[in-house]
Amino acid sequence: MTMTAPKRILFVCMGNICRSPAAEGVFLEMLRERGEADGFEVDSAGTLDYHTGELPDPRMRRVGARRGYNFDSRARHFTPCDFDRFDMIIAMDENNLHEIRSLDPRGRHREKVHLLCDFLVEPGPAEVPDPYYGGEEGFERCLDLIERACEGLLTHLRDGKS
């Protein structure tokens, strides 16, 4: 029997307390439900280090808990070492995408970096909006979008496209 290395996926937003830990938790839960978690390493990070060590925003944790998710990862800062550690780096919006790519000036890892909404099966927004400055309803809409995009990402990976 041949052992294959797990596929390593990193979700990235600005502070790593709303969108990216939610995407990490949603994707992990989808993998667990399908019995595929052993084939993946999933993490999240932020392009800024303001919240390093913190749990996700309480509003995102509440919204996630109502849907059966446990968002309990600790915020960390994205670093250039992540390019070598992960097979795919998935940004929540264009600003995050730009920040990530600015740490790879030669473009050696360009093919690894994607926007989460690129994996939506049905047409939708180009970015996952940052719910931080709004009310809980923004976190609900954000999580709706993350769930749909993560389903598309999983299909993309199953089809062997990355």
Secondary structure, 3 states (H helix, E strand, C coil): CCCCCCEEEEEEECCCCCHHHHHHHHHHHHHHHCCCHHHEEEEEEECCCCCCCCCCCHHHHHHHHHCCCCCCCCCCECCCHHHHHCCEEEECCHHHHHHHHHCCCCCCCHHHEEEHHHHCCCCCCCCCCCCCCCCHHHHHHHHHHHHHHHHHHHHHHHCCCC
